[in-house]
Amino acid sequence: MQAAIRPEATSPEVVVGLIGCGVMGRGIAQIAALAGATVRLTDSREGAAEAAKTELMATFRKLAERGKLNAAAVDAAAARLHPCKGLPELAGCHMVVEAIVEDLNAKKALFATLENLLGADVILATNTSSLSVTAIAAGLKHPERVAGFHFFNPVPLMKIVECIGGLLTDDSVVDYLLALGTHWGHVAVRAKDTPGFIVNHAGRGYGTEGLRLLAENVATVPALDAILRDTAGFRLGPCELMDLTGLDVSHPVMESIYQQYYEEPRFRPQGLTRQMLAAGTLGRKTSHGFYRYDAEGKKQPIPEKEQASEMPSSVWLSRESPELAERIAALVAAAGVPLESNELPSPDALCIVTPLGDDATTCCVREGLDARRTVGVEALFDASKRRVVMTTPATEAGAVAMACGLFGASGIPVSVVRDSAGLVTQRVVAHIINIACEIAQQGIAAPQDIDRAVTLGLGYPVGPLAWGDRLGPMMVLTILKNLQEQTGDSRYRPSPWLQRRALLGLPLLQQEI
């Protein structure tokens, strides 16, 4: 492809055509106009382009009232917005961004029409979130100038844009979009044309593993959400997040990614959300999802089962993981309970194991403990806001009460869950890290870009690869191997990216030559 005759991405001479004046289209138009580009707005709906400019001008005035813009900037941005009556008025644009309905045939038909209206050097960018850029470009005379330019809603606040090249896209086109997205105030990352690109691909781990825990009856909905918020630092639990997004959006994406990857086990959905979708319990938008919501959209709390609480006379602590044992020993000491030092526990001691990818039953049997008075405790993740206790099928109520008394002595809430390989937080976070490792292994994006895209696009407390480095690649590998061995499920098979770096003592963020 010859070098396109277009101004530098930072030039005020850039003219952008924006097709589709819905929420996404208006958001893209807003950041483009504020960055100095001229934006020509068009929509198949009569009057939509003019209405979009009116709404954007109101937005600019609100930003001025908050001190984010001065009057001159408002006037200048407004002057750069030009509603058009049809596609022919896009002639002379340097690039066109479509933000129309997420339908492959509709996008292909639009770009085929644009080919007959625009010069061969004009970039055709699609804001698709789930369709193949290669498929959209297929059949065009100049597929090399088609690329993905995927923003997230709301565009002005979600400071990330994925720049995707299809199989036939010229590298210079993606380079231009990277420069343009950066100039428009976003973090622009390069991605391969694969299902879900970076963010929607990486995001499969959180919801699907949370749903798997519900399917196994490990935890209740509120306990699952609270554990992942308090121990891992997620802003919302997986059920809260799906309620916010709406299952009419999130479940089809789960199924689509799973099918597009030819039923890759890592992305396997669960039947619960399909049932909820059929029932119309979509989340906040229907006032009923995993939770119920009042007329103002406020979540109605689900009361957790009250647990009996008493202090144990003594505690025996597994020494299989000395570092984790030390963390639990500090909590036992703070509660003023004697910690036994014998190789085997006394007959009345509360026995505590600290699983890493194992379940409490396996730990109990491996150490020859009495399962009736044994519990597993999450020791790998933050215990300052919530403690997580896991029972075996044989654990008696008295042992649970002692564990609740011990770990709740300081007033910190205690969540009790059923036996699970990897407890809750370990298996969810390890699954997220593993998927990110596989994204890196497949060369979909550079390691640093994966983390930047995920933190900005999904709001995770830390990038998944950096999270894996913080925990230690060998620790994550151990959790996944134990999960796979105990469940027999290939969804937990470790990525080669993780395995090799763990064995070589390298960070997950290290790119290969």
C-alpha positions as CSV (number, residue, x, y, z in Angstrom):
1,M,0.0,0.0,0.0
2,Q,1.3,3.4,-0.9
3,A,1.8,6.0,1.9
4,A,-1.6,7.7,2.5
5,I,-1.7,11.4,1.7
6,R,-3.1,12.5,5.0
7,P,-1.9,15.0,7.7
8,E,0.0,13.9,10.8
9,A,-2.3,12.5,13.5
10,T,-1.5,15.6,15.7
11,S,-2.4,18.1,12.9
12,P,-5.5,20.3,13.2
13,E,-6.0,19.5,9.5
14,V,-7.3,16.0,10.2
15,V,-10.8,15.5,9.0
16,V,-12.7,12.5,10.4
17,G,-16.0,11.1,9.2
18,L,-18.1,9.6,12.0
19,I,-20.9,7.3,11.0
20,G,-23.4,6.4,13.7
21,C,-24.4,9.0,16.2
22,G,-25.4,6.9,19.1
23,V,-23.6,6.9,22.5
24,M,-20.4,5.5,21.2
25,G,-20.4,7.7,18.1
26,R,-21.0,10.8,20.1
27,G,-18.2,9.8,22.5
28,I,-15.7,9.4,19.7
29,A,-16.8,12.6,18.1
30,Q,-16.4,14.4,21.5
31,I,-12.7,13.4,22.1
32,A,-11.8,14.0,18.4
33,A,-13.2,17.5,18.2
34,L,-11.7,18.5,21.6
35,A,-8.3,17.2,20.3
36,G,-8.5,19.5,17.3
37,A,-9.9,17.3,14.5
38,T,-12.8,18.3,12.2
39,V,-15.6,15.8,12.6
40,R,-18.3,15.2,10.0
41,L,-21.3,13.5,11.6
42,T,-23.7,11.3,9.8
43,D,-26.4,8.7,10.7
44,S,-29.0,6.7,8.8
45,R,-31.7,8.1,11.1
46,E,-33.0,11.5,9.9
47,G,-32.0,14.3,12.2
48,A,-29.7,12.1,14.4
49,A,-26.5,14.0,13.3
50,E,-27.9,17.4,14.2
51,A,-29.2,16.0,17.5
52,A,-25.8,14.6,18.2
53,K,-24.1,18.0,17.7
54,T,-26.7,19.6,20.0
55,E,-26.0,17.0,22.7
56,L,-22.3,17.4,22.3
57,M,-22.5,21.2,22.6
58,A,-24.5,20.8,25.9
59,T,-21.7,18.4,27.1
60,F,-19.0,21.0,26.2
61,R,-20.9,23.7,28.2
62,K,-21.1,21.3,31.2
63,L,-17.4,20.7,31.0
64,A,-16.9,24.5,30.9
65,E,-19.1,24.9,34.0
66,R,-16.9,22.4,35.8
67,G,-13.8,24.3,34.8
68,K,-12.6,21.5,32.4
69,L,-12.8,23.8,29.3
70,N,-12.7,27.5,28.7
71,A,-15.2,29.4,26.5
72,A,-12.8,29.5,23.6
73,A,-12.2,25.8,23.7
74,V,-16.0,25.2,23.7
75,D,-16.6,27.4,20.7
76,A,-13.7,25.9,18.8
77,A,-14.8,22.3,19.5
78,A,-18.4,23.1,18.5
79,A,-17.1,24.7,15.2
80,R,-15.4,21.5,14.3
81,L,-18.6,19.4,14.4
82,H,-20.4,19.3,11.1
83,P,-23.6,17.3,10.7
84,C,-24.0,15.8,7.3
85,K,-27.1,14.7,5.4
86,G,-25.5,11.6,3.9
87,L,-22.4,9.6,3.1
88,P,-21.5,11.6,0.0
89,E,-20.6,14.5,2.3
90,L,-17.8,12.5,3.8
91,A,-15.8,13.0,0.6
92,G,-12.5,14.7,1.6
93,C,-12.2,13.0,5.0
94,H,-8.8,11.5,5.8
95,M,-10.4,8.7,7.7
96,V,-13.9,7.4,8.6
97,V,-14.9,5.7,11.8
98,E,-18.1,3.6,11.9
99,A,-20.0,3.1,15.1
100,I,-23.1,1.5,13.7
101,V,-25.0,-1.6,14.8
102,E,-22.8,-4.6,15.7
103,D,-23.7,-6.6,12.6
104,L,-21.2,-8.0,10.2
105,N,-23.3,-7.7,7.0
106,A,-24.3,-4.1,7.9
107,K,-20.6,-3.1,8.4
108,K,-19.5,-4.8,5.2
109,A,-22.2,-3.1,3.2
110,L,-21.3,0.3,4.6
111,F,-17.6,-0.1,3.8
112,A,-18.5,-1.3,0.3
113,T,-20.5,1.8,-0.2
114,L,-17.8,4.0,1.1
115,E,-15.2,2.5,-1.3
116,N,-17.2,4.0,-4.1
117,L,-17.3,7.5,-2.5
118,L,-13.8,7.9,-1.0
119,G,-10.3,7.8,-2.2
120,A,-8.2,4.6,-1.8
121,D,-6.0,6.4,0.8
122,V,-8.8,7.1,3.2
123,I,-8.6,4.9,6.3
124,L,-11.8,2.9,7.1
125,A,-11.9,2.2,10.8
126,T,-14.5,0.1,12.6
127,N,-15.4,0.4,16.3
128,T,-16.5,-3.2,16.5
129,S,-16.1,-4.9,19.8
130,S,-16.6,-8.5,18.8
131,L,-16.5,-8.9,15.0
132,S,-13.5,-9.8,12.9
133,V,-11.8,-6.9,11.2
134,T,-10.6,-9.3,8.5
135,A,-14.1,-10.4,7.9
136,I,-15.4,-6.8,7.7
137,A,-12.7,-6.0,5.1
138,A,-13.1,-9.1,3.1
139,G,-14.2,-8.5,-0.5
140,L,-13.3,-4.8,-0.6
141,K,-11.0,-3.4,-3.3
142,H,-8.6,-2.0,-0.7
143,P,-8.9,-4.2,2.5
144,E,-5.4,-3.0,3.5
145,R,-6.8,0.4,4.7
146,V,-9.4,-1.2,7.0
147,A,-8.6,-1.5,10.7
148,G,-10.3,-1.8,14.1
149,F,-10.4,1.3,16.3
150,H,-12.2,0.0,19.4
151,F,-13.2,2.4,22.1
152,F,-15.1,1.6,25.3
153,N,-18.2,3.2,26.7
154,P,-18.2,5.9,28.0
155,V,-15.5,7.0,25.5
156,P,-14.4,10.2,27.2
157,L,-13.9,8.4,30.5
158,M,-12.6,5.0,29.4
159,K,-9.1,6.1,28.3
160,I,-8.2,3.1,26.3
161,V,-8.5,2.3,22.5
162,E,-7.5,-1.0,20.8
163,C,-6.0,-0.5,17.3
164,I,-6.5,-3.8,15.4
165,G,-5.0,-4.8,12.1
166,G,-6.8,-7.5,10.1
167,L,-4.8,-10.1,8.1
168,L,-4.6,-7.7,5.1
169,T,-4.3,-4.4,7.0
170,D,-1.2,-2.3,6.2
171,D,0.9,-1.7,9.3
172,S,1.0,2.0,8.5
173,V,-2.8,2.2,9.0
174,V,-2.5,0.8,12.5
175,D,0.4,3.0,13.3
176,Y,-1.7,6.0,12.3
177,L,-4.5,5.0,14.5
178,L,-2.1,4.4,17.4
179,A,-0.8,8.0,17.0
180,L,-4.3,9.4,16.6
181,G,-5.7,7.6,19.6
182,T,-2.8,8.9,21.7
183,H,-3.4,12.4,20.4
184,W,-7.0,12.2,21.3
185,G,-6.0,11.6,24.9
186,H,-6.3,7.8,25.2
187,V,-3.9,5.0,25.8
188,A,-3.7,3.3,22.4
189,V,-2.6,-0.3,22.2
190,R,-1.9,-2.6,19.2
191,A,-3.8,-5.9,19.0
192,K,-4.2,-8.8,16.6
193,D,-7.5,-9.5,15.0
194,T,-8.6,-12.2,17.3
195,P,-12.0,-12.8,19.1
196,G,-12.4,-10.3,21.9
197,F,-9.1,-8.5,20.9
198,I,-7.4,-7.7,24.3
199,V,-9.9,-6.5,26.8
200,N,-13.0,-8.6,26.0
201,H,-10.6,-11.6,25.7
202,A,-8.9,-11.0,29.0
203,G,-12.2,-10.3,30.7
204,R,-13.5,-13.8,30.2
205,G,-11.7,-15.2,33.3
206,Y,-13.5,-13.1,35.9
207,G,-17.1,-13.8,35.1
208,T,-16.8,-17.4,33.9
209,E,-14.8,-18.5,36.9
210,G,-17.1,-16.7,39.3
211,L,-20.0,-18.5,37.6
212,R,-18.2,-21.8,37.9
213,L,-17.9,-21.3,41.7
214,L,-21.6,-20.7,41.8
215,A,-22.3,-23.8,39.7
216,E,-20.2,-25.9,42.2
217,N,-22.2,-24.4,45.1
218,V,-19.0,-23.2,46.7
219,A,-20.3,-19.8,47.8
220,T,-23.5,-17.7,47.7
221,V,-23.8,-14.8,45.3
222,P,-23.2,-12.1,48.0
223,A,-20.3,-14.1,49.5
224,L,-18.6,-14.6,46.2
225,D,-18.8,-10.9,45.4
226,A,-17.7,-9.8,48.8
227,I,-14.7,-12.1,48.9
228,L,-13.4,-10.9,45.5
229,R,-13.9,-7.3,46.4
230,D,-12.3,-7.5,49.8
231,T,-9.5,-9.9,49.3
232,A,-8.5,-9.1,45.7
233,G,-9.5,-5.5,45.4
234,F,-12.0,-5.7,42.5
235,R,-14.4,-2.8,42.4
236,L,-17.4,-5.0,41.8
237,G,-17.9,-8.7,42.3
238,P,-18.6,-10.8,39.2
239,C,-22.3,-11.0,39.9
240,E,-22.5,-7.2,40.6
241,L,-20.6,-6.6,37.4
242,M,-22.9,-8.8,35.3
243,D,-26.0,-7.1,36.8
244,L,-24.5,-3.7,35.9
245,T,-23.7,-4.7,32.3
246,G,-26.9,-6.7,31.8
247,L,-27.0,-10.4,30.9
248,D,-28.5,-9.5,27.5
249,V,-25.0,-8.1,26.8
250,S,-22.6,-10.2,28.9
251,H,-24.0,-13.7,28.2
252,P,-24.0,-13.5,24.4
253,V,-20.4,-12.2,24.6
254,M,-19.4,-15.2,26.8
255,E,-21.0,-17.6,24.3
256,S,-19.6,-15.8,21.3
257,I,-16.0,-15.8,22.6
258,Y,-16.4,-19.5,23.6
259,Q,-17.7,-20.5,20.1
260,Q,-15.2,-18.3,18.2
261,Y,-12.3,-20.1,20.0
262,Y,-13.8,-23.4,19.0
263,E,-15.0,-24.2,22.5
264,E,-11.8,-23.4,24.3
265,P,-12.4,-24.7,27.9
266,R,-10.9,-21.5,29.5
267,F,-13.9,-19.5,28.2
268,R,-16.7,-22.0,28.9
269,P,-19.9,-20.3,30.0
270,Q,-22.3,-21.7,32.6
271,G,-25.9,-22.6,32.3
272,L,-27.1,-20.3,35.0
273,T,-26.8,-17.1,33.0
274,R,-28.5,-18.7,30.0
275,Q,-31.5,-19.5,32.4
276,M,-31.5,-16.0,33.7
277,L,-31.5,-14.6,30.2
278,A,-34.5,-16.8,29.3
279,A,-36.3,-15.6,32.5
280,G,-35.6,-12.0,31.7
281,T,-33.7,-11.4,34.9
282,L,-31.0,-9.3,33.2
283,G,-29.8,-7.2,36.1
284,R,-30.3,-3.6,37.0
285,K,-32.2,-2.8,33.8
286,T,-35.0,-5.2,34.8
287,S,-34.7,-4.6,38.6
288,H,-33.8,-8.3,39.0
289,G,-30.7,-10.2,38.2
290,F,-28.3,-11.8,40.7
291,Y,-29.7,-9.2,43.1
292,R,-32.9,-7.2,43.2
293,Y,-33.0,-3.4,42.7
294,D,-35.4,-0.7,43.8
295,A,-36.9,1.9,41.6
296,E,-33.8,4.1,41.8
297,G,-31.6,1.2,40.8
298,K,-30.2,0.6,44.3
299,K,-29.1,-2.9,45.1
300,Q,-31.1,-4.7,47.8
301,P,-28.8,-6.5,50.1
302,I,-29.1,-10.3,50.5
303,P,-28.6,-11.2,54.2
304,E,-25.8,-13.7,54.8
305,K,-26.4,-16.6,57.1
306,E,-25.3,-15.8,60.6
307,Q,-22.5,-18.0,61.8
308,A,-22.0,-19.2,65.4
309,S,-18.8,-18.0,66.9
310,E,-16.6,-19.2,69.7
311,M,-12.9,-19.2,70.5
312,P,-10.8,-22.4,70.1
313,S,-8.7,-23.6,73.0
314,S,-5.7,-24.0,70.7
315,V,-4.8,-24.0,67.0
316,W,-2.7,-26.5,65.0
317,L,-1.4,-24.9,61.8
318,S,-0.2,-26.8,58.7
319,R,3.5,-26.1,57.8
320,E,3.2,-27.2,54.2
321,S,3.5,-23.6,53.1
322,P,5.8,-21.8,55.7
323,E,5.2,-18.3,54.3
324,L,1.4,-18.7,54.3
325,A,1.6,-20.4,57.8
326,E,3.4,-17.4,59.1
327,R,0.6,-15.1,58.0
328,I,-2.0,-17.2,59.7
329,A,0.1,-17.5,62.8
330,A,0.1,-13.8,63.1
331,L,-3.7,-13.7,63.1
332,V,-3.8,-16.5,65.7
333,A,-1.4,-14.6,67.9
334,A,-3.4,-11.4,67.6
335,A,-6.5,-13.3,68.8
336,G,-4.6,-14.5,71.8
337,V,-5.1,-18.2,71.0
338,P,-2.3,-20.7,71.8
339,L,-0.6,-22.1,68.7
340,E,0.5,-25.8,69.0
341,S,4.0,-26.7,68.0
342,N,3.7,-30.5,68.0
343,E,4.0,-32.4,64.7
344,L,0.4,-33.6,65.1
345,P,-2.5,-31.7,66.6
346,S,-3.9,-32.4,70.1
347,P,-7.4,-33.9,70.2
348,D,-9.2,-30.6,70.8
349,A,-7.2,-28.3,68.5
350,L,-8.8,-26.5,65.6
351,C,-6.7,-27.7,62.6
352,I,-6.0,-25.1,59.9
353,V,-4.6,-25.8,56.4
354,T,-3.5,-23.2,53.8
355,P,-4.3,-24.6,50.4
356,L,-2.6,-23.5,47.2
357,G,-4.9,-24.7,44.4
358,D,-5.8,-27.7,46.5
359,D,-9.1,-28.2,48.4
360,A,-9.2,-28.6,52.2
361,T,-10.1,-32.3,51.9
362,T,-6.9,-33.0,50.0
363,C,-4.8,-31.1,52.4
364,C,-6.5,-32.8,55.4
365,V,-5.9,-36.3,54.0
366,R,-2.3,-35.6,52.9
367,E,-1.4,-34.5,56.5
368,G,-3.4,-37.2,58.3
369,L,-5.7,-34.7,60.0
370,D,-9.2,-35.2,61.5
371,A,-11.5,-33.7,58.8
372,R,-14.2,-33.0,61.4
373,R,-12.1,-30.2,63.0
374,T,-10.2,-29.1,60.0
375,V,-10.7,-25.9,57.9
376,G,-8.8,-24.3,55.1
377,V,-8.1,-20.6,55.2
378,E,-7.2,-18.2,52.4
379,A,-3.7,-17.0,53.3
380,L,-2.3,-15.8,49.9
381,F,-4.5,-12.7,49.5
382,D,-5.4,-9.7,51.6
383,A,-7.0,-10.6,54.9
384,S,-7.3,-7.1,56.3
385,K,-11.0,-6.6,55.2
386,R,-12.3,-10.2,55.1
387,R,-11.2,-13.6,56.1
388,V,-12.2,-16.7,54.1
389,V,-12.7,-20.1,55.8
390,M,-13.3,-23.2,53.8
391,T,-14.8,-26.4,55.2
392,T,-14.4,-30.0,54.2
393,P,-17.5,-32.1,53.7
394,A,-16.9,-33.6,57.2
395,T,-16.1,-30.4,59.1
396,E,-18.4,-30.1,62.1
397,A,-20.3,-27.0,63.1
398,G,-18.2,-26.6,66.2
399,A,-15.0,-26.3,64.2
400,V,-16.7,-23.7,61.9
401,A,-17.8,-21.7,64.9
402,M,-14.2,-21.8,66.3
403,A,-12.8,-20.6,63.0
404,C,-15.3,-17.8,62.8
405,G,-14.5,-16.8,66.4
406,L,-10.8,-16.9,65.8
407,F,-10.7,-15.0,62.5
408,G,-13.5,-12.6,63.4
409,A,-12.1,-11.6,66.8
410,S,-11.0,-8.3,65.5
411,G,-14.4,-7.4,64.0
412,I,-13.4,-8.3,60.5
413,P,-16.1,-10.3,58.6
414,V,-15.6,-14.0,58.0
415,S,-17.0,-15.7,54.9
416,V,-17.4,-19.5,55.1
417,V,-17.3,-21.4,51.8
418,R,-17.6,-25.0,50.8
419,D,-14.6,-27.1,49.8
420,S,-13.1,-25.9,46.5
421,A,-9.8,-26.5,44.7
422,G,-8.1,-23.1,45.0
423,L,-10.7,-21.6,47.4
424,V,-12.3,-18.6,45.7
425,T,-9.7,-15.8,45.1
426,Q,-6.8,-18.1,44.2
427,R,-8.7,-19.8,41.4
428,V,-10.3,-16.7,40.0
429,V,-7.1,-14.6,40.0
430,A,-4.9,-17.5,38.7
431,H,-7.4,-18.0,35.9
432,I,-7.3,-14.3,34.9
433,I,-3.5,-14.4,35.0
434,N,-3.4,-17.5,32.9
435,I,-5.6,-16.1,30.2
436,A,-3.5,-13.0,30.0
437,C,-0.4,-15.2,29.7
438,E,-2.0,-17.0,26.8
439,I,-2.9,-13.6,25.1
440,A,0.8,-12.8,25.3
441,Q,1.8,-16.3,24.1
442,Q,-0.4,-15.9,21.0
443,G,1.2,-12.5,20.3
444,I,-2.2,-10.8,20.4
445,A,-0.6,-7.9,22.2
446,A,2.6,-6.9,23.9
447,P,2.8,-7.8,27.7
448,Q,2.8,-4.2,28.8
449,D,-0.1,-3.3,26.5
450,I,-2.1,-6.3,27.9
451,D,-1.8,-4.9,31.4
452,R,-2.5,-1.3,30.3
453,A,-5.6,-2.4,28.4
454,V,-7.0,-4.5,31.2
455,T,-6.5,-2.0,34.0
456,L,-8.0,0.8,31.9
457,G,-10.7,-1.2,30.1
458,L,-11.8,-3.5,33.0
459,G,-10.7,-1.5,36.1
460,Y,-8.8,-4.4,37.7
461,P,-6.7,-3.4,40.7
462,V,-3.5,-4.4,38.8
463,G,-2.7,-5.7,35.4
464,P,-2.9,-9.5,35.3
465,L,0.7,-10.1,34.3
466,A,2.0,-7.7,36.9
467,W,-0.3,-9.5,39.4
468,G,1.3,-12.8,38.4
469,D,4.7,-11.3,39.0
470,R,3.6,-9.9,42.4
471,L,2.4,-13.3,43.5
472,G,5.3,-15.1,41.8
473,P,4.9,-17.0,38.5
474,M,5.8,-20.3,40.3
475,M,3.1,-19.7,42.8
476,V,0.5,-19.1,40.1
477,L,1.8,-22.2,38.2
478,T,1.4,-24.3,41.4
479,I,-2.2,-23.2,41.9
480,L,-3.1,-23.9,38.3
481,K,-1.4,-27.3,38.2
482,N,-3.2,-28.3,41.4
483,L,-6.5,-27.0,40.1
484,Q,-6.1,-29.0,36.9
485,E,-5.1,-32.2,38.8
486,Q,-7.9,-32.0,41.2
487,T,-10.7,-31.0,38.8
488,G,-9.5,-32.8,35.7
489,D,-10.6,-29.7,33.8
490,S,-8.3,-28.5,31.0
491,R,-9.6,-24.9,31.5
492,Y,-6.9,-24.7,34.2
493,R,-4.0,-25.9,32.0
494,P,-1.1,-23.5,32.4
495,S,-0.1,-21.3,29.5
496,P,3.4,-22.0,28.1
497,W,4.1,-18.3,28.7
498,L,3.6,-18.9,32.4
499,Q,5.3,-22.3,32.6
500,R,8.5,-21.2,30.9
501,R,8.9,-18.0,32.8
502,A,8.2,-19.7,36.1
503,L,10.8,-22.4,35.4
504,L,13.4,-19.8,34.3
505,G,12.7,-17.4,37.1
506,L,11.6,-14.6,34.6
507,P,8.8,-12.1,35.1
508,L,5.6,-12.6,33.2
509,L,5.9,-9.0,31.8
510,Q,9.2,-9.9,30.1
511,Q,8.8,-9.8,26.3
512,E,10.8,-12.2,24.2
513,I,13.4,-11.0,21.7
